[in-house]
Amino acid sequence: MEPVLTFRGREISTEDVAFIREFVASRPEASRWALSRELCQAWGWVQENGALRDQLCRSLMLSLHRGGYIELPLPRRQPRNPLAHRPTPAPVVVDETPIVTSLGSLGPLTFSQVHGSPEELLWNGLVQMHHYLGYTQPVGEQLKYLVRAGERPVACVSFSSAPRHLGPRDRHLGWSAESRRRNIRFVAYHSRYLIMPWVRVPHMASHVLGRLTRGLSADWKRTYGHPVYFVETFVDPSRYRGTCYYAANWVHLGQTTGRGKDDHTNRPNRPIKDVLGYPLTKHFRELLSRAA
C-alpha cells in the first residue's frame, strides 16, 4: 500500500488517514490542541519519558489538512511563537578576576546540570556575553552544564538533539536511512562550549570534556528516559584547531558542506566546519544501526 505521505520518516497510509478523518469527525467540539493530544493517546505516540508527542502530532494533522486529506476545525487562537519572540539573555555580573594556574592547583570542579533550573539564566547570560556565536536556544532535548571552581563559573557546556542529516557522521556510523530515522535520538549534538575568557588553566578544557562525556548518557536517560550512544560537534577551523577535543580522544569525521539544512542553491553560504565525534559506549555502531 502506497503511503499518502511520509512525515518525519513515518509513512502515513490511507488507513491512517481514514482513522484520523473519522477521529476528528467524531469530536466536532474538540480544538486542534485537544485532538492532537487525544490522537497521541489513541496511537500510543509518546516520548521515552512518557510525555505525549502532541506538537509533532499537530504538525502531522496540519500537513494532512493542507493537503486536503482531512478537515480540521478552525483554530481558536493564534499562539505566540516563543522562538520568534525569545528575548536576548540579560547580561550577568560575575567575578572576572583572572584565574591563571595549573589544573592541579585549581581545586575540585563542580558540574551542575542547570537546564530547567533558576541557574539557567546565568548560563544563558554568560554564553550570550562571552561565546563568539552568542546564545541561541538549543533544539529538542537538551542539557546545560555550569562548571565551577569553588563558587566561580569557569565553563558553560551544552548538548542538544543532533541534526537528522549529517554526511560525515552518517558515513562514520554506517547506518541505514531507516536506522538513522529510528535511532537519531540516541545521538547528541555538543552545541556550545565556553571557557570563561579570564580563565587560563592548561588542560582544563579537555578535562571538562572527559568528565562530562563519561556521565552524559546517564544524565540524558535520567532526564529524557533514554541514553545517548554518540556525541558530535562542529569546529570552525578558521577560528580554532579543536585541540581540546583531540586531547579528549574525539575523532575527526569530515567536514560540513557549508550549505545548511535549508539550502536550495547547492552552494556554500556559511563557514565550512570540521565534524568531530566521540562514542559513549564500545558498541555504539551496533546499537545505532539496529532497525528496531
C-alpha positions as a LaTeX table, in Angstrom:
\begin{tabular}{lrrr}
\hline
Residue & $x$ (\AA) & $y$ (\AA) & $z$ (\AA) \\
\hline
Met1 & 0.00 & 0.00 & 0.00 \\
Glu2 & 1.45 & 3.33 & $-1.09$ \\
Pro3 & 1.74 & 5.86 & 1.72 \\
Val4 & $-0.20$ & 9.09 & 1.43 \\
Leu5 & 2.84 & 10.98 & 2.70 \\
Thr6 & 5.98 & 10.47 & 4.76 \\
Phe7 & 6.13 & 12.67 & 7.84 \\
Arg8 & 9.36 & 12.86 & 9.84 \\
Gly9 & 10.31 & 9.44 & 8.47 \\
Arg10 & 6.95 & 7.85 & 9.35 \\
Glu11 & 4.81 & 6.57 & 6.47 \\
Ile12 & 1.17 & 7.67 & 6.77 \\
Ser13 & $-1.11$ & 5.20 & 4.97 \\
Thr14 & $-4.63$ & 5.64 & 3.60 \\
Glu15 & $-5.84$ & 3.63 & 6.61 \\
Asp16 & $-4.13$ & 6.09 & 8.94 \\
Val17 & $-5.77$ & 8.99 & 7.12 \\
Ala18 & $-9.19$ & 7.33 & 7.30 \\
Phe19 & $-8.72$ & 6.75 & 11.03 \\
Ile20 & $-7.73$ & 10.39 & 11.65 \\
Arg21 & $-10.61$ & 11.67 & 9.50 \\
Glu22 & $-13.14$ & 9.61 & 11.46 \\
Phe23 & $-11.41$ & 10.53 & 14.73 \\
Val24 & $-11.75$ & 14.26 & 14.00 \\
Ala25 & $-15.36$ & 13.93 & 12.78 \\
Ser26 & $-16.39$ & 12.13 & 15.97 \\
Arg27 & $-15.22$ & 15.07 & 18.10 \\
Pro28 & $-16.82$ & 18.17 & 16.50 \\
Glu29 & $-16.38$ & 20.31 & 19.63 \\
Ala30 & $-12.72$ & 19.50 & 20.21 \\
Ser31 & $-9.97$ & 22.02 & 19.47 \\
Arg32 & $-6.91$ & 21.19 & 17.39 \\
Trp33 & $-4.88$ & 21.08 & 20.61 \\
Ala34 & $-7.27$ & 18.59 & 22.23 \\
Leu35 & $-7.47$ & 16.46 & 19.06 \\
Ser36 & $-3.70$ & 16.13 & 18.85 \\
Arg37 & $-3.41$ & 15.02 & 22.47 \\
Glu38 & $-6.24$ & 12.52 & 22.17 \\
Leu39 & $-4.80$ & 11.14 & 18.93 \\
Cys40 & $-1.42$ & 10.68 & 20.63 \\
Gln41 & $-3.15$ & 8.68 & 23.35 \\
Ala42 & $-5.06$ & 6.59 & 20.79 \\
Trp43 & $-1.88$ & 5.81 & 18.87 \\
Gly44 & 0.38 & 5.47 & 21.92 \\
Trp45 & 2.54 & 8.22 & 20.40 \\
Val46 & 4.69 & 9.20 & 23.38 \\
Gln47 & 8.29 & 10.07 & 24.15 \\
Glu48 & 10.59 & 7.81 & 26.12 \\
Asn49 & 9.78 & 9.74 & 29.28 \\
Gly50 & 6.02 & 9.24 & 28.74 \\
Ala51 & 5.24 & 12.76 & 27.51 \\
Leu52 & 2.82 & 12.99 & 24.58 \\
Arg53 & 4.21 & 13.92 & 21.17 \\
Asp54 & 1.29 & 16.29 & 20.70 \\
Gln55 & 3.22 & 19.08 & 18.99 \\
Leu56 & 4.53 & 16.63 & 16.41 \\
Cys57 & 1.02 & 15.21 & 16.04 \\
Arg58 & $-0.44$ & 18.69 & 15.43 \\
Ser59 & 2.14 & 19.25 & 12.69 \\
Leu60 & 1.13 & 15.97 & 11.04 \\
Met61 & $-2.58$ & 16.82 & 11.22 \\
Leu62 & $-1.91$ & 20.27 & 9.78 \\
Ser63 & 0.03 & 18.73 & 6.87 \\
Leu64 & $-2.89$ & 16.41 & 6.14 \\
His65 & $-5.33$ & 19.32 & 6.44 \\
Arg66 & $-3.34$ & 21.46 & 4.00 \\
Gly67 & $-3.11$ & 18.52 & 1.61 \\
Gly68 & $-6.88$ & 18.13 & 1.59 \\
Tyr69 & $-6.86$ & 14.70 & 3.25 \\
Ile70 & $-8.70$ & 15.74 & 6.43 \\
Glu71 & $-10.71$ & 18.74 & 7.61 \\
Leu72 & $-9.60$ & 20.29 & 10.89 \\
Pro73 & $-11.71$ & 22.71 & 12.91 \\
Leu74 & $-10.84$ & 26.38 & 12.65 \\
Pro75 & $-8.03$ & 27.45 & 15.01 \\
Arg76 & $-9.42$ & 29.01 & 18.18 \\
Arg77 & $-6.37$ & 31.16 & 18.85 \\
Gln78 & $-3.06$ & 32.11 & 17.32 \\
Pro79 & $-0.43$ & 31.13 & 19.89 \\
Arg80 & 2.57 & 33.36 & 20.34 \\
Asn81 & 5.66 & 31.82 & 18.79 \\
Pro82 & 8.20 & 31.67 & 21.65 \\
Leu83 & 11.10 & 31.15 & 19.22 \\
Ala84 & 10.23 & 34.24 & 17.18 \\
His85 & 9.86 & 36.43 & 20.28 \\
Arg86 & 12.53 & 34.99 & 22.53 \\
Pro87 & 14.31 & 37.81 & 24.40 \\
Thr88 & 18.08 & 38.08 & 24.35 \\
Pro89 & 19.51 & 36.77 & 27.63 \\
Ala90 & 20.18 & 39.57 & 30.08 \\
Pro91 & 23.78 & 40.44 & 31.00 \\
Val92 & 25.03 & 38.86 & 34.20 \\
Val93 & 27.63 & 40.04 & 36.65 \\
Val94 & 30.27 & 37.60 & 37.89 \\
Asp95 & 33.76 & 37.87 & 39.30 \\
Glu96 & 36.10 & 38.28 & 36.31 \\
Thr97 & 39.35 & 38.28 & 38.24 \\
Pro98 & 41.83 & 36.29 & 36.11 \\
Ile99 & 42.36 & 32.64 & 37.07 \\
Val100 & 45.85 & 31.67 & 35.94 \\
Thr101 & 47.04 & 28.41 & 37.45 \\
Ser102 & 47.57 & 24.73 & 36.77 \\
Leu103 & 44.76 & 22.20 & 36.70 \\
Gly104 & 46.10 & 20.52 & 39.82 \\
Ser105 & 46.18 & 23.79 & 41.70 \\
Leu106 & 42.73 & 24.89 & 40.56 \\
Gly107 & 40.94 & 22.75 & 43.11 \\
Pro108 & 37.92 & 20.47 & 42.61 \\
Leu109 & 35.47 & 21.36 & 39.83 \\
Thr110 & 31.71 & 21.01 & 40.34 \\
Phe111 & 29.33 & 20.23 & 37.49 \\
Ser112 & 25.68 & 21.30 & 37.65 \\
Gln113 & 23.04 & 20.47 & 35.03 \\
Val114 & 21.10 & 23.75 & 35.01 \\
His115 & 18.52 & 23.35 & 32.22 \\
Gly116 & 15.14 & 23.94 & 33.80 \\
Ser117 & 16.65 & 25.43 & 36.97 \\
Pro118 & 16.95 & 29.06 & 38.13 \\
Glu119 & 20.66 & 28.97 & 37.23 \\
Glu120 & 19.82 & 28.50 & 33.55 \\
Leu121 & 19.51 & 32.29 & 33.27 \\
Leu122 & 23.09 & 32.65 & 34.49 \\
Trp123 & 24.25 & 30.07 & 31.92 \\
Asn124 & 22.34 & 31.79 & 29.10 \\
Gly125 & 23.72 & 35.21 & 30.06 \\
Leu126 & 27.33 & 34.04 & 30.22 \\
Val127 & 27.10 & 32.36 & 26.81 \\
Gln128 & 25.42 & 35.40 & 25.27 \\
Met129 & 28.14 & 37.70 & 26.61 \\
His130 & 31.27 & 35.62 & 26.06 \\
His131 & 30.72 & 32.97 & 23.33 \\
Tyr132 & 31.57 & 34.19 & 19.82 \\
Leu133 & 28.25 & 32.79 & 18.49 \\
Gly134 & 26.22 & 34.21 & 21.36 \\
Tyr135 & 23.22 & 32.38 & 22.76 \\
Thr136 & 20.68 & 30.53 & 20.64 \\
Gln137 & 18.01 & 28.23 & 22.02 \\
Pro138 & 19.09 & 24.57 & 21.68 \\
Val139 & 16.85 & 22.32 & 19.58 \\
Gly140 & 14.81 & 19.50 & 21.07 \\
Glu141 & 16.16 & 17.60 & 24.06 \\
Gln142 & 18.94 & 19.48 & 25.80 \\
Leu143 & 21.26 & 19.58 & 28.79 \\
Lys144 & 23.23 & 22.60 & 30.00 \\
Tyr145 & 26.15 & 22.29 & 32.39 \\
Leu146 & 27.64 & 25.04 & 34.52 \\
Val147 & 31.16 & 24.22 & 35.71 \\
Arg148 & 32.51 & 25.96 & 38.79 \\
Ala149 & 35.82 & 26.19 & 40.58 \\
Gly150 & 34.75 & 26.94 & 44.10 \\
Glu151 & 31.94 & 29.48 & 43.73 \\
Arg152 & 33.15 & 30.90 & 40.42 \\
Pro153 & 31.84 & 29.81 & 37.00 \\
Val154 & 34.68 & 28.68 & 34.75 \\
Ala155 & 32.85 & 26.95 & 31.87 \\
Cys156 & 29.45 & 26.54 & 30.19 \\
Val157 & 28.70 & 23.44 & 28.13 \\
Ser158 & 25.53 & 22.35 & 26.33 \\
Phe159 & 24.27 & 19.32 & 24.42 \\
Ser160 & 21.09 & 19.06 & 22.38 \\
Ser161 & 19.31 & 16.89 & 19.80 \\
Ala162 & 21.50 & 16.02 & 16.83 \\
Pro163 & 20.71 & 17.11 & 13.24 \\
Arg164 & 18.92 & 14.38 & 11.32 \\
His165 & 21.24 & 14.53 & 8.30 \\
Leu166 & 24.99 & 14.95 & 8.63 \\
Gly167 & 27.07 & 13.26 & 5.95 \\
Pro168 & 30.40 & 12.74 & 7.80 \\
Arg169 & 28.58 & 11.38 & 10.86 \\
Asp170 & 26.30 & 9.11 & 8.84 \\
Arg171 & 29.21 & 7.65 & 6.87 \\
His172 & 31.20 & 7.10 & 10.05 \\
Leu173 & 28.34 & 5.23 & 11.72 \\
Gly174 & 27.46 & 3.30 & 8.57 \\
Trp175 & 23.78 & 3.18 & 9.44 \\
Ser176 & 20.90 & 2.91 & 7.00 \\
Ala177 & 18.31 & 5.62 & 6.44 \\
Glu178 & 15.81 & 3.55 & 8.43 \\
Ser179 & 18.25 & 3.06 & 11.31 \\
Arg180 & 19.01 & 6.78 & 11.32 \\
Arg181 & 15.30 & 7.62 & 11.46 \\
Arg182 & 14.74 & 5.28 & 14.40 \\
Asn183 & 17.93 & 5.97 & 16.31 \\
Ile184 & 18.87 & 9.62 & 15.76 \\
Arg185 & 17.55 & 10.34 & 19.27 \\
Phe186 & 20.48 & 8.32 & 20.63 \\
Val187 & 22.97 & 10.85 & 19.19 \\
Ala188 & 23.65 & 14.14 & 20.99 \\
Tyr189 & 24.99 & 17.35 & 19.50 \\
His190 & 27.56 & 19.29 & 21.55 \\
Ser191 & 26.20 & 22.75 & 20.73 \\
Arg192 & 28.16 & 25.18 & 22.93 \\
Tyr193 & 31.47 & 25.13 & 24.79 \\
Leu194 & 32.64 & 28.22 & 26.61 \\
Ile195 & 35.70 & 28.51 & 28.81 \\
Met196 & 35.44 & 31.88 & 30.53 \\
Pro197 & 37.86 & 34.33 & 28.88 \\
Trp198 & 39.51 & 35.18 & 32.20 \\
Val199 & 40.39 & 31.51 & 32.85 \\
Arg200 & 43.88 & 30.36 & 31.84 \\
Val201 & 44.26 & 26.79 & 33.05 \\
Pro202 & 46.15 & 24.42 & 30.73 \\
His203 & 44.37 & 21.10 & 30.01 \\
Met204 & 41.15 & 22.18 & 31.77 \\
Ala205 & 39.11 & 22.17 & 28.55 \\
Ser206 & 39.87 & 18.52 & 27.70 \\
His207 & 39.47 & 17.54 & 31.37 \\
Val208 & 35.97 & 19.06 & 31.48 \\
Leu209 & 35.04 & 17.33 & 28.22 \\
Gly210 & 36.20 & 13.98 & 29.54 \\
Arg211 & 34.25 & 14.26 & 32.77 \\
Leu212 & 31.08 & 15.40 & 31.05 \\
Thr213 & 31.06 & 12.71 & 28.37 \\
Arg214 & 31.54 & 10.00 & 30.99 \\
Gly215 & 28.25 & 10.94 & 32.64 \\
Leu216 & 26.33 & 12.31 & 29.67 \\
Ser217 & 24.39 & 9.17 & 28.75 \\
Ala218 & 23.24 & 8.58 & 32.33 \\
Asp219 & 22.19 & 12.23 & 32.67 \\
Trp220 & 20.28 & 12.03 & 29.39 \\
Lys221 & 18.45 & 8.88 & 30.46 \\
Arg222 & 17.62 & 10.40 & 33.83 \\
Thr223 & 16.13 & 13.46 & 32.11 \\
Tyr224 & 14.56 & 12.08 & 28.92 \\
Gly225 & 14.13 & 8.37 & 29.58 \\
His226 & 16.70 & 7.10 & 27.07 \\
Pro227 & 20.51 & 7.05 & 26.81 \\
Val228 & 22.75 & 8.51 & 24.11 \\
Tyr229 & 25.50 & 6.45 & 22.48 \\
Phe230 & 27.40 & 9.00 & 20.40 \\
Val231 & 28.10 & 12.74 & 20.59 \\
Glu232 & 29.18 & 15.09 & 17.80 \\
Thr233 & 30.22 & 18.70 & 17.39 \\
Phe234 & 31.35 & 21.28 & 14.84 \\
Val235 & 34.62 & 23.21 & 14.99 \\
Asp236 & 35.28 & 26.26 & 12.82 \\
Pro237 & 38.88 & 25.69 & 11.62 \\
Ser238 & 39.27 & 29.37 & 10.74 \\
Arg239 & 38.98 & 30.13 & 14.48 \\
Tyr240 & 40.03 & 27.01 & 16.38 \\
Arg241 & 42.13 & 23.90 & 15.94 \\
Gly242 & 39.94 & 21.73 & 18.16 \\
Thr243 & 42.93 & 20.85 & 20.34 \\
Cys244 & 40.90 & 20.10 & 23.47 \\
Tyr245 & 38.69 & 17.66 & 21.55 \\
Tyr246 & 41.61 & 15.73 & 20.12 \\
Ala247 & 43.21 & 15.68 & 23.58 \\
Ala248 & 39.95 & 14.14 & 24.88 \\
Asn249 & 40.11 & 11.46 & 22.12 \\
Trp250 & 37.41 & 12.85 & 19.83 \\
Val251 & 37.74 & 11.74 & 16.19 \\
His252 & 37.66 & 13.90 & 13.05 \\
Leu253 & 34.79 & 12.64 & 10.88 \\
Gly254 & 34.99 & 15.05 & 7.94 \\
Gln255 & 33.70 & 18.50 & 7.06 \\
Thr256 & 30.33 & 20.10 & 6.51 \\
Thr257 & 29.33 & 21.28 & 3.03 \\
Gly258 & 28.75 & 24.84 & 4.22 \\
Arg259 & 25.21 & 24.83 & 2.84 \\
Gly260 & 22.98 & 24.35 & 5.88 \\
Lys261 & 19.84 & 22.24 & 6.19 \\
Asp262 & 17.53 & 24.61 & 4.24 \\
Asp263 & 19.83 & 25.17 & 1.25 \\
His264 & 18.25 & 25.24 & $-2.22$ \\
Thr265 & 21.24 & 26.53 & $-4.21$ \\
Asn266 & 23.80 & 23.74 & $-3.68$ \\
Arg267 & 26.38 & 26.46 & $-2.98$ \\
Pro268 & 28.20 & 27.11 & 0.32 \\
Asn269 & 26.63 & 30.02 & 2.19 \\
Arg270 & 28.27 & 29.64 & 5.60 \\
Pro271 & 31.66 & 28.60 & 7.02 \\
Ile272 & 32.75 & 25.03 & 6.36 \\
Lys273 & 33.36 & 23.32 & 9.69 \\
Asp274 & 35.14 & 20.21 & 10.91 \\
Val275 & 32.84 & 17.50 & 12.24 \\
Leu276 & 34.18 & 15.67 & 15.32 \\
Gly277 & 32.61 & 12.73 & 17.11 \\
Tyr278 & 33.01 & 10.68 & 20.26 \\
Pro279 & 31.46 & 7.29 & 21.11 \\
Leu280 & 29.93 & 6.95 & 24.56 \\
Thr281 & 29.88 & 3.16 & 24.50 \\
Lys282 & 32.03 & 0.46 & 22.90 \\
His283 & 29.14 & $-0.97$ & 20.85 \\
Phe284 & 27.83 & 2.37 & 19.53 \\
Arg285 & 27.71 & 1.27 & 15.86 \\
Glu286 & 25.78 & $-1.89$ & 16.67 \\
Leu287 & 23.33 & $-0.02$ & 18.88 \\
Leu288 & 22.77 & 2.82 & 16.41 \\
Ser289 & 22.38 & 0.51 & 13.40 \\
Arg290 & 19.55 & $-1.51$ & 14.92 \\
Ala291 & 16.50 & $-1.39$ & 12.67 \\
Ala292 & 14.03 & $-1.85$ & 15.54 \\
\hline
\end{tabular}
